[in-house]
Amino acid sequence: MVEHRRAPRRRADESIQVTNAITGESAGRIGNLSIDGMMLVTERPARDDALYQFSFQLPDEHGHLQQVEIGMHEQWTEAATVPGQHWVGLRFIDLSPEDHALVQGWLERGRQHWE
């Protein structure tokens, strides 16, 4: 299989819930995360080519949960291996410097979980 990702991704071994920052509704959970995108595991497919504003929490270097809010663009959606679930590939399009540093730190602390 040829790898087409631009950045390595870390699996989310713990459940990291994702919220639609505009509506406050649950969007699903992170399947994996990189510095430029993520795979969302959700119960409903995303709209093709849609833009989203999602938020979630990641632990900082001291283990304290910090809120991250990121603008994202849907790249692909497909049925997951679990009936009723979908995988959604999202590319980050708006990430503050503070949120970038938090995501980068989480990725660096979890190198053993890279995919």
GIUR-V216398 format. One record per residue. N is the residue number from 1. RES is the residue in three letters. BURIAL is b if it has 16 or more other C-alpha atoms within 10 Angstrom, else e. Layout:
BEGIN
N,RES,BURIAL / N,RES,BURIAL
END
This chain:
BEGIN
1,MET,e / 2,VAL,e / 3,GLU,e / 4,HIS,e / 5,ARG,e / 6,ARG,e / 7,ALA,e / 8,PRO,b / 9,ARG,b / 10,ARG,b / 11,ARG,b / 12,ALA,b / 13,ASP,e / 14,GLU,e / 15,SER,e / 16,ILE,b / 17,GLN,b / 18,VAL,b / 19,THR,b / 20,ASN,b / 21,ALA,b / 22,ILE,e / 23,THR,e / 24,GLY,e / 25,GLU,e / 26,SER,e / 27,ALA,b / 28,GLY,b / 29,ARG,b / 30,ILE,b / 31,GLY,b / 32,ASN,b / 33,LEU,b / 34,SER,b / 35,ILE,b / 36,ASP,b / 37,GLY,b / 38,MET,b / 39,MET,b / 40,LEU,b / 41,VAL,b / 42,THR,b / 43,GLU,b / 44,ARG,e / 45,PRO,b / 46,ALA,b / 47,ARG,e / 48,ASP,e / 49,ASP,e / 50,ALA,e / 51,LEU,b / 52,TYR,b / 53,GLN,b / 54,PHE,b / 55,SER,b / 56,PHE,b / 57,GLN,b / 58,LEU,b / 59,PRO,e / 60,ASP,b / 61,GLU,e / 62,HIS,e / 63,GLY,e / 64,HIS,e / 65,LEU,e / 66,GLN,e / 67,GLN,e / 68,VAL,b / 69,GLU,b / 70,ILE,b / 71,GLY,b / 72,MET,b / 73,HIS,b / 74,GLU,b / 75,GLN,b / 76,TRP,b / 77,THR,b / 78,GLU,e / 79,ALA,b / 80,ALA,e / 81,THR,e / 82,VAL,e / 83,PRO,e / 84,GLY,e / 85,GLN,b / 86,HIS,b / 87,TRP,b / 88,VAL,b / 89,GLY,b / 90,LEU,b / 91,ARG,b / 92,PHE,b / 93,ILE,e / 94,ASP,e / 95,LEU,b / 96,SER,e / 97,PRO,e / 98,GLU,e / 99,ASP,b / 100,HIS,b / 101,ALA,e / 102,LEU,b / 103,VAL,b / 104,GLN,e / 105,GLY,b / 106,TRP,b / 107,LEU,b / 108,GLU,e / 109,ARG,e / 110,GLY,e / 111,ARG,e / 112,GLN,e / 113,HIS,e / 114,TRP,e / 115,GLU,e
END
